[in-house]
């Protein structure tokens, strides 16, 4: 091979290598963007899960109060206007 053909082969090889690198980067970018989108969605869902867990804890505490705290039951009933002053709400057995 003469010097010119070696030079052309080298240029074509470099161009081919550059195209491969470009295509590799081009195919990775959407995956990285998709990964970032999925991570944001995961974070939002984890925040929602934590919020729901706090709500569940609050509801369980309220249920516990309903079963054990007589004054709390009376307070809620008065607040919701289910019972009037000096009216017997429940008779609790201790």
Buried (B, 14 or more C-beta within 10 A) or exposed (E): EEEEEEEEEEEEEEEEEEEEEEEEEEEEEEEEEEEEEEEEEEEEEEEEEEEEEEEEEEEEEEEEBEEEBBEBBBEBBBEEEEBEEEEEBEEEEE
